[in-house]
Amino acid sequence: MPTIYDEVLYPSSPFAQTHPDRLATLAILFGMDPAPLPRCRVLELGCGNGENLIPMAYQYPAAQFLGIDAAGMAIHAGNQEIATLGLANLRLEHRDILEAGPELGTFDYVIAHGFYSWVPEPVRDKMLAIVQASLAPQGVAFVSYNALPGGRLRQMFREMMLFHVGGDRELDLRIHGAREIVQWFMAFQASLGEAGLLPSQAKSIMERQPEVLYHDELGEIYHPVYFQEFLAHAGRFGLQFLSEASYHDMQPGKFPAALVAEVDRVAGGNRIRRDQYFDFMKCRMFRQTLLCHQNLALPEAPVAERVRLLYACSAAIPVSARPDLRPGVAEEFRGGHGSGVTTAHPFSKAVMQLLCEAWPETLSFPSLLASATQLTSADATEAGLADILLATYAAGVIELHAGPAECVAKVSRFPVASQLARSQARRGRLIATMRHTVIEALDEKVRLLISLLDGEHDFDALARELAPSLQLPEADLAKGIQAHLELLANAGLLVG
């Protein structure tokens, strides 16, 4: 039977927070022993057309992947893509989750993204029952959901939009009406000189893809929950809180230290109560929660020693062209989304400099320790490095990974993009990177360039292939190709 997702397809793409590497990293930090990535088993509930699973299956050919979804058209489209790519380790099945049972098997990682808050209560129960039954003893599940209290803001806009669109069901009319009343709201708020969460949420709605807005805000079901309520629900199915998929999201952020201390006092060492208080303070709207089996004994915080098992990288940029590593000289490294770190500690500066220079490649703990020690031996110890990496990870300045990155930072003589990226470039605008992110190549010339990165075209061959479409002087052509290749490398698209 066709679903609303058959009538209006929900756009799907790789979502980095769901990647097994992300889940394994946090499991390792909290003392678990998750399955090795190359041979892991992954289940995605509500997989859509499989665009989130396809890059994973390509990356780990010896692993096994299964996606299920009730939208037959999405499953059909995904299976066509899988056949085109020749992926033998990924299956997409058209089935109702309520009819799924033990036959699904056992999985090391289970994903349910954009699912929980948009389905009826029996389906939410079934989803958690499947997680409990199918999750391996050291397995990790990812569940995203609309959170309260910030979900009240989304609900306010949802109710305004639904009132305005009335009985219209057609996509374009429904989206036009929804955006119209939000525009009225924004104009009125601007006339009052207001700023803050309401205008920010209005702006977010206006920028949302039509299909996303149609299903997320204008869908039949909208079920935001408080963090503690979700965990109580998961607890009834033998599951417990591991971490948020973004560890940075668990930090107090820029709240005054006195406020953080007061919250800690009231929370009494209970990290669930602590996080719930900060959800109140942040007016949190969305969570990406990791769960594991309730019988596992977990520490209250990540174990610094476990960092030694991981790999690190950072997209941060040093403010100085060449950071001064001498003691007492403060250097700033700026990350994305307002994150950053300023330090005068020589070893910390050496670590950050090395990670920034290596991006998007990762460095193992031993190699990072050895290289940083060569730059400055001050306080260069394993324990010191572990503390530095954990602190900058919490601050959102670096990334930690369970496995090494499979992309390269330098443009080689014969640059190579993955077979998946080359195939996608020949057929569309959205192209998966080796970091499980996606770039949108709007320019057909850039897509042509990516499709040619097969390791058999050197720089001169690329220039000859691209010259007819670019129609640029030779010097400008060379600069343009080099610039684009460097951008692709920085995005994690090149593998050689």
C-alpha positions as CSV (number, residue, x, y, z in Angstrom):
1,M,0.0,0.0,0.0
2,P,1.5,3.4,-1.0
3,T,2.6,5.7,1.8
4,I,2.8,9.5,2.0
5,Y,6.5,9.0,1.3
6,D,5.6,7.4,-2.0
7,E,3.5,10.5,-2.9
8,V,6.3,12.9,-1.9
9,L,9.7,11.4,-1.8
10,Y,11.8,12.4,1.2
11,P,15.3,13.6,0.1
12,S,18.0,11.3,1.4
13,S,21.8,11.7,1.6
14,P,24.8,10.6,3.7
15,F,24.5,11.7,7.3
16,A,27.9,11.7,9.0
17,Q,26.5,11.3,12.6
18,T,25.0,7.8,11.7
19,H,28.3,6.4,10.3
20,P,29.5,3.3,12.1
21,D,32.9,5.1,12.6
22,R,31.1,7.8,14.6
23,L,29.2,5.2,16.7
24,A,32.3,3.1,17.3
25,T,34.3,6.1,18.3
26,L,32.0,7.1,21.1
27,A,31.6,3.4,22.2
28,I,35.3,3.1,22.5
29,L,35.6,6.3,24.5
30,F,33.0,5.0,27.0
31,G,34.8,1.7,27.5
32,M,32.9,-0.5,25.1
33,D,34.4,-3.0,22.6
34,P,32.5,-2.3,19.4
35,A,32.7,-4.4,16.3
36,P,35.6,-3.6,13.9
37,L,34.4,-1.4,11.1
38,P,35.6,-3.4,8.0
39,R,33.4,-6.4,8.8
40,C,30.6,-4.8,10.8
41,R,26.8,-5.4,10.3
42,V,24.6,-2.4,10.0
43,L,20.8,-2.1,10.0
44,E,18.9,1.1,9.0
45,L,15.2,1.4,9.9
46,G,13.5,3.9,7.6
47,C,16.3,3.9,5.1
48,G,14.5,5.7,2.3
49,N,16.3,5.1,-0.9
50,G,19.5,4.0,0.8
51,E,21.6,7.0,0.1
52,N,22.9,6.9,3.7
53,L,23.9,3.2,3.5
54,I,25.3,3.1,-0.1
55,P,28.5,5.0,0.7
56,M,29.0,2.9,3.8
57,A,28.6,-0.3,1.8
58,Y,31.0,1.0,-0.8
59,Q,33.6,1.9,1.9
60,Y,33.4,-1.4,3.6
61,P,33.0,-4.2,1.0
62,A,33.4,-7.0,3.6
63,A,30.7,-5.6,5.9
64,Q,27.0,-6.3,5.6
65,F,24.2,-3.7,5.4
66,L,20.4,-4.0,5.5
67,G,17.9,-1.2,5.1
68,I,14.1,-1.4,5.5
69,D,11.4,1.1,4.6
70,A,7.7,1.1,4.0
71,A,8.0,3.5,1.0
72,G,8.1,1.1,-2.0
73,M,9.2,3.8,-4.5
74,A,12.2,4.8,-2.4
75,I,13.3,1.2,-2.0
76,H,12.9,0.5,-5.8
77,A,15.0,3.6,-6.6
78,G,17.7,2.6,-4.1
79,N,17.9,-1.0,-5.4
80,Q,18.4,0.4,-8.9
81,E,21.3,2.5,-7.6
82,I,22.8,-0.5,-5.8
83,A,22.6,-2.6,-9.0
84,T,24.2,0.2,-11.0
85,L,27.1,0.3,-8.5
86,G,27.3,-3.5,-8.3
87,L,27.2,-3.5,-4.5
88,A,26.8,-7.1,-3.2
89,N,26.9,-6.3,0.5
90,L,23.8,-4.1,0.8
91,R,20.1,-5.1,0.7
92,L,17.1,-2.7,0.8
93,E,13.7,-4.3,1.6
94,H,10.2,-2.9,1.2
95,R,8.4,-3.9,4.4
96,D,6.4,-2.6,7.3
97,I,8.4,-2.3,10.5
98,L,5.5,-3.7,12.4
99,E,5.9,-7.0,10.5
100,A,9.6,-7.2,11.1
101,G,11.0,-9.8,13.5
102,P,13.9,-12.0,14.5
103,E,14.5,-12.8,10.8
104,L,16.3,-9.5,10.5
105,G,19.3,-10.9,12.3
106,T,21.9,-9.4,14.6
107,F,23.7,-6.1,13.9
108,D,26.6,-4.2,15.4
109,Y,25.1,-0.8,14.5
110,V,21.4,0.1,14.1
111,I,20.3,3.5,12.7
112,A,16.9,5.1,13.0
113,H,17.3,8.7,11.7
114,G,14.3,11.0,11.2
115,F,12.0,8.2,12.3
116,Y,11.0,8.2,16.0
117,S,9.1,11.6,16.2
118,W,7.2,11.0,13.0
119,V,5.5,7.7,13.6
120,P,2.6,6.5,15.8
121,E,3.3,5.1,19.3
122,P,3.0,1.4,18.3
123,V,5.7,2.0,15.7
124,R,7.9,3.8,18.1
125,D,7.6,0.8,20.5
126,K,8.3,-1.6,17.7
127,M,11.4,0.3,16.6
128,L,12.9,0.1,20.1
129,A,11.9,-3.6,20.3
130,I,13.8,-4.3,17.1
131,V,16.8,-2.4,18.4
132,Q,16.8,-4.5,21.6
133,A,16.4,-7.8,19.8
134,S,18.8,-7.2,16.9
135,L,21.6,-5.2,18.6
136,A,24.8,-7.2,19.3
137,P,26.0,-7.4,22.9
138,Q,28.5,-4.6,22.3
139,G,26.3,-2.9,19.6
140,V,25.4,0.8,19.3
141,A,22.1,2.2,18.1
142,F,21.6,5.8,16.7
143,V,18.1,7.3,17.2
144,S,17.3,10.9,16.3
145,Y,14.1,12.7,17.4
146,N,12.6,16.1,18.0
147,A,13.4,17.2,21.5
148,L,11.7,19.4,24.1
149,P,11.5,22.2,25.1
150,G,12.8,23.6,21.8
151,G,10.3,21.4,20.0
152,R,7.6,23.7,21.3
153,L,8.9,26.4,19.0
154,R,8.7,24.0,16.0
155,Q,5.2,23.0,17.1
156,M,4.1,26.7,17.3
157,F,5.2,27.2,13.6
158,R,3.7,23.8,12.7
159,E,0.3,24.8,14.1
160,M,0.4,28.2,12.4
161,M,1.3,26.7,9.0
162,L,-1.3,23.9,9.3
163,F,-4.0,26.5,10.1
164,H,-3.0,28.5,7.1
165,V,-2.8,25.7,4.5
166,G,-6.1,24.3,5.6
167,G,-7.1,21.2,3.5
168,D,-4.5,21.7,0.7
169,R,-2.6,18.4,0.2
170,E,-0.7,19.2,-3.0
171,L,3.0,19.8,-2.4
172,D,3.4,23.2,-4.1
173,L,0.3,24.7,-2.6
174,R,1.1,23.4,0.8
175,I,4.6,24.7,0.8
176,H,3.6,28.1,-0.6
177,G,1.0,28.5,2.1
178,A,3.4,27.4,4.9
179,R,6.1,29.8,3.7
180,E,3.6,32.6,3.2
181,I,2.5,32.7,6.9
182,V,6.1,32.4,8.1
183,Q,7.1,35.4,5.9
184,W,4.2,37.3,7.5
185,F,5.5,36.3,10.9
186,M,9.1,37.3,10.1
187,A,8.0,40.7,8.8
188,F,5.9,41.4,11.9
189,Q,8.8,40.4,14.2
190,A,11.2,42.6,12.3
191,S,8.9,45.5,12.8
192,L,9.2,45.0,16.5
193,G,12.9,44.8,16.4
194,E,12.9,41.3,17.9
195,A,15.8,38.9,17.7
196,G,16.5,35.4,19.0
197,L,15.1,31.9,18.7
198,L,11.8,32.7,17.0
199,P,13.3,34.6,14.0
200,S,16.0,31.9,13.8
201,Q,13.4,29.1,13.6
202,A,11.4,31.1,11.0
203,K,14.5,31.5,8.9
204,S,15.2,27.7,9.2
205,I,11.8,26.9,7.9
206,M,12.1,29.3,5.0
207,E,15.4,27.6,4.0
208,R,14.1,24.0,4.3
209,Q,13.7,21.8,1.2
210,P,10.0,21.6,0.2
211,E,9.9,17.9,0.6
212,V,11.5,18.1,4.0
213,L,9.1,20.8,5.2
214,Y,6.2,18.8,3.8
215,H,7.0,15.7,5.9
216,D,8.7,17.2,9.0
217,E,6.7,20.3,10.0
218,L,3.5,19.6,8.0
219,G,3.3,15.8,8.5
220,E,0.5,14.1,10.2
221,I,2.5,13.1,13.3
222,Y,4.7,15.4,15.4
223,H,6.0,13.8,18.6
224,P,8.7,15.8,20.4
225,V,9.9,14.4,23.7
226,Y,12.0,15.5,26.6
227,F,15.4,13.7,26.7
228,Q,14.6,12.0,30.0
229,E,11.2,10.8,28.5
230,F,13.0,9.2,25.5
231,L,15.5,7.5,27.7
232,A,12.7,6.2,30.0
233,H,11.0,4.8,26.9
234,A,14.3,3.2,25.7
235,G,14.8,1.8,29.2
236,R,11.6,-0.2,29.0
237,F,13.2,-2.1,26.1
238,G,16.5,-2.8,28.0
239,L,18.4,0.1,26.4
240,Q,20.5,2.8,28.0
241,F,22.1,6.1,27.1
242,L,25.6,6.0,25.7
243,S,26.2,9.5,24.4
244,E,25.0,12.0,21.8
245,A,26.3,11.3,18.3
246,S,28.0,14.7,18.5
247,Y,29.9,14.7,21.8
248,H,30.3,18.5,21.4
249,D,26.6,18.9,21.8
250,M,26.8,17.4,25.3
251,Q,28.9,20.3,26.6
252,P,27.6,23.3,28.4
253,G,29.1,25.6,25.8
254,K,29.4,29.3,26.7
255,F,27.3,29.2,29.8
256,P,28.8,31.0,32.8
257,A,30.9,28.7,35.0
258,A,28.8,29.7,38.0
259,L,25.7,28.5,36.2
260,V,27.3,25.2,35.2
261,A,28.4,24.6,38.8
262,E,24.9,25.2,40.0
263,V,23.4,22.8,37.5
264,D,26.0,20.2,38.4
265,R,25.1,20.7,42.1
266,V,21.4,20.2,41.5
267,A,22.0,17.2,39.1
268,G,24.0,15.5,41.8
269,G,26.3,13.6,39.5
270,N,23.5,12.2,37.4
271,R,24.5,12.9,33.8
272,I,20.9,12.4,32.5
273,R,19.5,15.0,34.8
274,R,22.5,17.3,33.9
275,D,21.8,17.0,30.2
276,Q,18.1,17.6,30.7
277,Y,18.8,20.8,32.6
278,F,21.1,22.0,29.7
279,D,18.4,21.1,27.2
280,F,16.1,23.5,29.1
281,M,18.8,26.2,29.1
282,K,19.6,25.7,25.4
283,C,15.9,25.3,24.4
284,R,17.1,22.2,22.5
285,M,15.1,21.2,19.5
286,F,16.7,18.0,18.2
287,R,18.7,15.1,19.6
288,Q,20.8,12.4,18.0
289,T,21.1,9.8,20.8
290,L,23.2,6.7,21.0
291,L,21.9,3.7,22.9
292,C,23.4,0.4,24.0
293,H,22.3,-2.6,26.1
294,Q,21.3,-1.8,29.7
295,N,23.5,-4.5,31.1
296,L,26.7,-2.7,30.1
297,A,28.5,-0.8,32.9
298,L,29.4,2.6,31.4
299,P,31.6,5.4,33.0
300,E,30.0,8.8,33.6
301,A,32.4,10.4,31.1
302,P,34.8,9.3,28.3
303,V,37.9,7.5,29.5
304,A,41.0,9.6,28.5
305,E,43.2,6.4,28.1
306,R,40.8,5.1,25.4
307,V,41.8,8.1,23.1
308,R,45.0,6.2,22.4
309,L,43.0,3.7,20.4
310,L,41.6,6.4,18.0
311,Y,42.7,8.6,15.1
312,A,42.4,12.4,15.1
313,C,41.9,15.1,12.5
314,S,40.9,18.8,12.5
315,A,39.4,21.2,9.9
316,A,40.4,24.1,12.2
317,I,42.5,26.9,10.7
318,P,45.3,28.6,12.6
319,V,44.9,32.3,12.8
320,S,48.7,32.7,12.4
321,A,50.2,31.6,9.1
322,R,52.8,29.7,11.1
323,P,51.9,29.2,14.8
324,D,54.6,30.2,17.2
325,L,55.3,27.2,19.4
326,R,57.3,29.0,22.1
327,P,56.0,29.0,25.6
328,G,53.8,31.9,26.6
329,V,52.7,32.8,23.0
330,A,49.0,32.4,22.6
331,E,47.8,30.9,19.3
332,E,44.2,30.6,18.1
333,F,42.8,27.8,16.0
334,R,39.3,28.4,14.6
335,G,37.0,25.5,13.8
336,G,33.5,25.4,12.3
337,H,30.2,26.6,13.8
338,G,31.9,29.1,16.1
339,S,34.2,26.5,17.8
340,G,37.8,27.3,18.5
341,V,40.7,27.0,20.9
342,T,43.3,29.5,22.0
343,T,46.4,28.1,23.9
344,A,49.9,29.1,24.8
345,H,50.8,25.6,25.7
346,P,53.7,24.5,23.3
347,F,52.6,20.8,23.1
348,S,49.0,21.7,22.5
349,K,50.0,24.2,19.8
350,A,52.2,21.5,18.1
351,V,49.3,19.0,18.2
352,M,46.8,21.4,16.6
353,Q,49.3,22.6,14.0
354,L,49.9,19.0,12.9
355,L,46.2,18.1,12.7
356,C,45.4,21.2,10.7
357,E,48.2,20.5,8.3
358,A,47.1,16.9,7.8
359,W,43.4,17.6,7.1
360,P,41.4,15.8,5.9
361,E,43.7,12.9,6.7
362,T,43.7,11.4,10.2
363,L,46.7,10.8,12.4
364,S,47.0,7.9,14.7
365,F,47.8,8.5,18.4
366,P,51.3,7.1,18.2
367,S,52.3,9.0,15.0
368,L,50.8,12.3,16.4
369,L,52.7,11.9,19.6
370,A,56.0,11.2,17.8
371,S,55.5,14.2,15.4
372,A,54.4,16.6,18.1
373,T,57.4,15.6,20.3
374,Q,59.8,16.4,17.4
375,L,58.3,19.9,17.3
376,T,58.4,20.5,21.0
377,S,59.2,18.1,23.8
378,A,57.6,20.2,26.5
379,D,55.0,18.1,28.4
380,A,55.0,15.6,25.5
381,T,53.5,12.6,27.2
382,E,50.9,10.0,26.2
383,A,48.6,11.2,29.1
384,G,49.1,14.8,28.1
385,L,48.2,14.1,24.4
386,A,45.1,12.1,25.5
387,D,43.9,15.0,27.6
388,I,44.5,17.5,24.8
389,L,42.7,15.4,22.3
390,L,39.7,14.8,24.6
391,A,39.4,18.5,25.5
392,T,39.6,19.7,21.9
393,Y,37.1,17.0,20.9
394,A,34.7,18.1,23.5
395,A,35.1,21.7,22.2
396,G,34.3,20.6,18.7
397,V,37.7,21.7,17.4
398,I,38.9,18.2,16.4
399,E,37.4,14.9,15.3
400,L,38.2,11.5,16.7
401,H,37.7,8.4,14.6
402,A,37.7,4.6,15.2
403,G,39.5,4.1,11.9
404,P,41.9,6.0,9.6
405,A,40.5,8.3,6.9
406,E,40.4,6.8,3.5
407,C,41.0,10.2,1.7
408,V,44.2,12.1,0.9
409,A,45.1,15.7,1.6
410,K,47.5,16.2,-1.3
411,V,46.6,16.3,-5.0
412,S,48.7,13.6,-6.7
413,R,50.0,13.6,-10.3
414,F,47.2,11.2,-11.2
415,P,44.3,12.2,-8.8
416,V,41.7,9.6,-8.0
417,A,38.1,10.0,-6.7
418,S,36.2,7.0,-5.5
419,Q,34.3,4.9,-8.1
420,L,31.1,5.9,-6.2
421,A,31.9,9.6,-6.5
422,R,32.7,9.3,-10.2
423,S,29.5,7.4,-10.9
424,Q,27.4,9.9,-9.0
425,A,29.1,12.8,-10.8
426,R,28.1,11.3,-14.2
427,R,24.5,11.1,-13.1
428,G,23.7,14.0,-10.7
429,R,24.7,16.9,-8.6
430,L,25.0,15.2,-5.1
431,I,28.3,13.4,-4.6
432,A,29.3,11.5,-1.5
433,T,32.8,12.1,0.0
434,M,34.9,9.6,1.9
435,R,34.0,11.5,5.1
436,H,30.3,10.4,4.7
437,T,29.3,13.9,3.8
438,V,27.9,15.2,0.5
439,I,28.9,18.0,-1.8
440,E,26.6,19.6,-4.3
441,A,28.3,20.1,-7.6
442,L,26.1,22.5,-9.4
443,D,28.5,23.2,-12.2
444,E,28.5,20.5,-14.9
445,K,32.2,21.2,-15.5
446,V,33.1,20.3,-11.9
447,R,31.0,17.1,-12.3
448,L,33.0,16.3,-15.5
449,L,36.3,16.9,-13.6
450,I,35.2,14.5,-10.8
451,S,34.1,11.8,-13.4
452,L,37.6,11.9,-14.9
453,L,39.5,11.3,-11.6
454,D,40.2,7.7,-12.3
455,G,43.9,7.6,-11.7
456,E,44.6,7.4,-15.4
457,H,44.4,11.1,-16.2
458,D,47.3,13.2,-15.2
459,F,47.1,17.0,-15.0
460,D,47.7,17.5,-18.7
461,A,45.1,14.9,-19.7
462,L,42.6,16.5,-17.4
463,A,43.3,19.9,-19.1
464,R,42.8,18.4,-22.6
465,E,39.5,16.8,-21.6
466,L,38.2,20.0,-19.9
467,A,39.5,22.6,-22.4
468,P,36.6,22.4,-24.9
469,S,34.0,23.0,-22.2
470,L,35.9,25.6,-20.1
471,Q,37.2,27.6,-23.1
472,L,39.8,29.4,-21.0
473,P,43.4,30.5,-21.7
474,E,45.9,27.8,-20.9
475,A,47.2,29.6,-17.8
476,D,43.7,30.2,-16.4
477,L,42.7,26.6,-17.2
478,A,45.6,25.2,-15.3
479,K,44.9,27.4,-12.2
480,G,41.2,26.5,-12.3
481,I,41.8,22.8,-12.4
482,Q,44.4,23.0,-9.6
483,A,42.1,25.1,-7.4
484,H,39.2,22.7,-7.9
485,L,41.3,19.7,-7.2
486,E,42.5,21.2,-3.9
487,L,38.9,22.0,-2.9
488,L,37.9,18.4,-3.7
489,A,40.8,17.1,-1.6
490,N,39.9,19.4,1.3
491,A,36.3,18.0,1.2
492,G,37.6,14.5,1.5
493,L,36.7,13.4,-2.1
494,L,40.1,12.3,-3.3
495,V,41.4,8.8,-2.4
496,G,44.7,8.9,-4.3
